[in-house]
Amino acid sequence: MKMTKQPVALVTGGRQGIGQAIVEHLAKAGFAVAFTARNANDRCEALIAACEAVGSRARYFPSDLADLNSHHDLLEGVINWGGGLDCLVNNAGISSLSRGDLLELTTESFDQVMGVNVRGTLFLSQAVAKWMLEASSEFYRSIISISSVSALMASPERADYCMSKAALAMLNKTLALRLASDNIGVFELRPGIIKTGMTAGVASHYDQRIADGLVPAQRWGVPDDIGRAVVPFARGEMAFASGSAIELDGGLSINRL
């Protein structure tokens, strides 16, 4: 491919689902896109080919977000490959190990969920922010976290997941304040009920609840809804909204009488 200067994005958990849609939309928007997953498979090669087909560059990097010791090598690899880093999309995350009574929540589930969704996201964001502050770029720079309406809407049967997303909401605010004067935008996007592999096991449950009116838009969300929404934040078109949280949920989280 002919090499041209492009803004560079890193999408964690970008191999499938919401992450894949984000990678594809950023590539269409002119970003060179690095994406992570714990292990490579045929999806990675197909995603790289899809990005190249629209004139972009893409590369897979193996990464376990919970392993803080791996963050340095990940960033070094992405920066060496891309020539910089202008946008971090914190998409990787896990759900509760199992749904159940809050009073039976295990320390194992709590530690794993918080270790990935909060601890891993926080310290990767910290490392990226430090690098951005030390390096210059001709492009707008941003840190975008894909959270969930569960940051505000409580589900006692998966309390650890909800708590992790609530913590991301405060990370978004505090990081936005820290980086505002350096023109690094920080944003939180909160998907609602999205049809992905993560929700496949409860699809029939939500099919009925959506039919009964749970979501005012009367449909499931799809990964493309989220991928498309990331682009204006990554480009800097929403720069003055730094620190904002955007619900992408078809009206699910709106208080109703």
C-alpha positions in Angstrom: 0.0 0.0 0.0 1.1 3.6 -0.6 2.0 5.1 2.8 0.3 8.4 3.7 0.2 10.2 6.9 -2.9 9.2 8.9 -4.1 9.7 12.4 -3.5 6.5 14.4 -6.1 4.8 16.6 -5.8 1.9 19.0 -9.0 -0.1 19.7 -8.8 -2.6 22.6 -10.9 -5.7 22.1 -11.3 -4.9 18.4 -11.5 -8.3 16.8 -15.3 -8.8 16.9 -18.6 -7.3 18.0 -18.6 -3.6 18.9 -14.9 -3.4 18.7 -14.9 -4.7 15.1 -17.5 -2.1 14.1 -15.4 0.7 15.7 -12.2 -0.5 13.8 -14.1 -0.5 10.5 -15.6 2.9 11.0 -12.4 4.5 12.1 -10.7 3.0 9.0 -13.3 4.4 6.7 -12.8 7.8 8.5 -9.1 7.8 7.5 -7.5 6.4 10.6 -4.7 3.7 10.6 -6.1 1.3 13.2 -4.3 -1.0 15.6 -6.6 -3.4 17.5 -6.1 -5.9 20.2 -7.4 -9.3 21.3 -6.0 -11.9 23.5 -5.5 -14.3 20.6 -5.5 -14.1 16.8 -7.8 -15.9 14.6 -9.3 -15.7 11.1 -11.4 -12.7 12.2 -8.2 -10.6 12.6 -7.0 -11.2 9.0 -10.5 -10.5 7.7 -10.7 -7.3 9.6 -7.3 -6.1 8.4 -8.3 -6.9 4.8 -11.5 -4.9 5.3 -9.6 -1.9 6.5 -7.1 -2.1 3.6 -10.0 -2.3 1.2 -11.1 1.2 2.2 -7.5 2.6 1.9 -6.5 2.4 5.5 -3.9 0.3 7.4 -4.7 -2.0 10.3 -2.7 -4.4 12.5 -3.6 -6.8 15.2 -1.7 -6.8 18.5 -2.0 -9.6 21.1 -3.0 -8.1 24.5 -4.5 -9.0 27.8 -5.8 -5.7 29.2 -5.7 -7.0 32.8 -1.9 -7.6 32.5 -0.6 -4.2 33.3 3.0 -5.3 32.6 2.1 -5.8 29.0 0.9 -2.2 28.4 4.3 -0.7 27.7 5.1 -3.3 25.0 1.7 -2.8 23.5 2.0 1.0 23.2 5.6 0.7 21.9 4.5 -1.7 19.2 1.5 0.4 18.2 3.6 3.6 18.1 6.4 2.0 16.1 4.0 0.6 13.6 1.8 3.6 13.2 4.2 6.4 13.8 2.2 7.8 16.7 -1.0 7.4 18.6 -3.9 9.9 18.3 -6.9 8.0 19.6 -7.4 5.3 22.2 -10.7 3.5 22.2 -11.1 1.6 25.5 -13.5 -1.1 24.2 -12.3 -4.3 25.8 -14.3 -5.5 28.7 -15.9 -8.5 30.3 -19.2 -9.2 31.9 -19.9 -10.9 35.2 -18.7 -14.5 35.3 -22.3 -15.5 36.0 -25.6 -13.8 36.7 -27.1 -14.4 40.1 -28.1 -13.1 43.5 -25.9 -10.1 44.5 -25.6 -11.7 48.0 -23.9 -14.7 46.3 -21.4 -12.5 44.3 -17.9 -14.1 44.5 -14.6 -12.4 45.0 -13.4 -14.2 41.9 -16.0 -12.6 39.6 -15.6 -9.2 41.2 -11.8 -9.2 40.9 -11.8 -10.4 37.3 -14.4 -7.9 36.2 -12.8 -4.9 38.0 -9.3 -6.0 36.9 -10.2 -5.8 33.2 -13.0 -3.2 33.1 -11.5 -0.7 35.6 -7.9 -1.4 36.5 -6.8 -2.4 33.0 -8.6 0.5 31.3 -7.4 3.1 33.9 -3.7 2.2 33.6 -3.7 1.8 29.8 -5.4 5.2 29.6 -2.8 6.6 32.0 0.0 5.3 29.9 -1.5 6.7 26.6 -2.2 10.0 28.2 1.4 10.4 29.4 2.7 9.5 25.9 0.3 12.0 24.3 1.5 14.8 26.6 5.1 14.1 25.7 4.6 13.8 22.0 3.2 16.3 19.5 0.8 15.5 16.7 -0.8 17.3 13.8 -4.0 15.5 14.6 -6.7 15.8 17.3 -6.1 13.4 20.2 -8.7 11.6 22.2 -9.4 8.8 24.7 -12.8 7.3 24.3 -14.2 4.6 26.6 -17.0 2.3 25.6 -18.9 1.9 28.8 -22.6 0.9 29.3 -26.0 2.2 30.4 -25.2 0.0 33.4 -23.1 2.9 34.7 -26.4 4.3 35.8 -29.0 1.5 35.5 -28.7 -1.1 38.2 -28.9 -4.9 37.6 -28.4 -6.7 41.0 -27.8 -10.0 39.2 -24.6 -8.6 37.7 -23.6 -6.0 40.3 -19.9 -6.3 39.7 -20.3 -5.4 36.0 -22.5 -2.4 36.9 -20.0 -1.2 39.5 -17.2 -1.4 36.9 -19.1 0.8 34.5 -20.0 3.3 37.1 -16.2 3.5 37.9 -15.5 4.2 34.2 -17.9 7.2 34.4 -15.7 8.8 37.0 -12.6 7.9 35.2 -14.0 9.7 32.2 -14.7 12.9 34.2 -11.5 13.0 36.1 -9.3 12.2 33.0 -11.2 14.9 31.0 -10.4 17.5 33.6 -6.8 16.5 33.7 -6.3 16.7 30.0 -8.7 19.5 29.0 -6.0 22.2 28.8 -3.9 20.0 26.6 -6.7 19.7 24.0 -7.0 15.9 24.5 -10.6 15.0 24.5 -12.0 12.3 26.8 -15.4 10.8 26.2 -17.6 8.0 27.4 -20.1 6.2 25.2 -22.8 4.1 26.9 -24.3 1.4 24.7 -27.6 -0.2 25.7 -28.8 -3.6 24.7 -26.5 -4.5 21.8 -26.7 -7.7 19.8 -23.3 -9.3 20.2 -21.7 -12.5 21.3 -21.7 -11.1 24.9 -25.5 -10.9 24.8 -26.2 -14.1 22.8 -26.9 -16.1 26.0 -29.7 -13.8 27.1 -31.1 -13.0 23.6 -34.5 -14.6 24.1 -34.9 -12.8 27.4 -34.3 -9.4 25.8 -36.2 -10.2 22.7 -39.3 -10.5 24.9 -38.5 -7.4 27.0 -37.9 -5.3 23.9 -41.2 -6.5 22.4 -42.8 -5.5 25.7 -41.5 -1.9 25.4 -38.3 -1.9 27.3 -36.5 0.0 24.5 -38.4 3.0 23.1 -36.7 2.5 19.7 -38.3 -1.0 19.7 -35.2 -2.8 18.5 -31.9 -4.2 19.6 -28.9 -2.0 19.1 -26.2 -3.4 16.7 -22.4 -2.9 16.7 -22.7 -0.5 13.8 -24.6 1.9 16.0 -21.6 2.3 18.2 -18.9 2.2 15.6 -20.5 5.0 13.7 -20.9 7.1 16.9 -17.2 6.9 17.8 -16.0 8.7 14.7 -17.0 12.4 15.4 -15.4 12.1 18.9 -12.2 10.7 17.4 -12.0 13.3 14.7 -12.4 16.2 17.2 -15.8 17.3 15.9 -17.1 17.1 19.5 -14.0 18.5 21.2 -15.8 21.0 23.3 -17.9 18.2 24.8 -14.9 16.6 26.5 -15.9 14.8 29.7 -19.4 14.0 28.3 -21.1 10.7 28.5 -23.4 9.8 25.6 -26.2 7.1 25.8 -26.4 5.0 22.7 -29.4 2.9 23.8 -32.5 3.7 21.8 -34.0 5.7 24.7 -33.6 2.8 27.2 -32.1 4.9 30.0 -34.5 7.8 29.8 -36.6 8.1 32.9 -40.3 7.5 32.1 -43.5 7.8 34.0 
